[in-house]
Amino acid sequence: MPEIRVEFKDQKRKILSDGVNTPLVLVTTRLEMQVRVIGFPTPLECWIDTGSPLTLVSKKVWNHETVLPLIEWILFPPGATTLRLPELTLAGRSYVYRLGRLSMEAFDSTGATLPAVPVTAQFLEDEDQPNRPALKPALLVGLLNGIIEGRYLVIKPDSLKREAWLTDVRPAPSPASPTSPLPSREPVANPTPP
């Protein structure tokens, strides 16, 4: 079964409190995987961005001499005359981008690889500038039109050994899995007030 491991990284705790109610502890975790951008000389560690529909690619990757000729530009290729490139906001900063398609494949440290797929991405104009640093990591994997779409991202954050993987095969349902129907419950009778 073709699948790759996805790593849990950067677990951070943040305590939210209004000073009156019980504080709420939020734990954030990044999901990290390795990707080969076809044409780029080195593999990239990247984050899966579950809030982004499209993959974001830093200019240091897409402007590489071996990658640039492989991009199928959809909107605003380099050199095209446009009044203004579209913008997106990321971590409170605004970036302009070009829209294109490029093949990428995901793999893991065991050597397992998922087949390369065409990825529709936002190719950022993100050279370091004041108040607008270059994208780090150089690749954020979005959920649609790319590596994740049509595959299953399986996450078991509650297990003793937190596990996640990306697979082409639908995982077998388990009792706690969202892919299986919820167990039916008997309605609880509301007690009548005395």
URPEGI-V757537 format. One record per backbone hydrogen bond with DSSP energy under -0.5 kcal/mol. CO is the residue of the C=O (numbers start at 1). NH is the residue of the N-H. Records with the same first field share a line. If there is no record, write none. Layout:
CO=NH + NH
This chain:
1=3
2=168
4=166
7=32
9=30
12=28
14=16 + 26
15=17
16=24
23=25
24=16 + 26
26=14 + 28
28=12
30=9 + 32
31=48
32=7
33=46
34=107
35=37 + 44
36=38 + 105
37=40
44=35
46=33
47=49 + 141
48=50
49=52
51=53
52=143
53=144
55=122
56=140
57=124
58=61 + 62
59=63
61=64
64=67 + 68
67=70 + 71
68=71
71=73
72=101
75=99
77=80
80=82
86=97
88=95
90=93
93=90
95=88
96=125
98=123
99=74 + 75
100=121
101=72
102=119
103=38
104=117
105=36
106=114
107=34
108=111
112=108
117=104
118=120
119=102 + 121
120=55
121=100 + 123
122=57 + 124
123=98
124=126
125=96
129=132
132=129
138=58
139=47
140=56 + 142
141=49
142=148
145=120
148=151
151=153
152=154 + 167
153=155
154=165
156=159 + 163
160=162
163=156
164=6
165=154
166=4
167=152
174=177
177=180
187=189
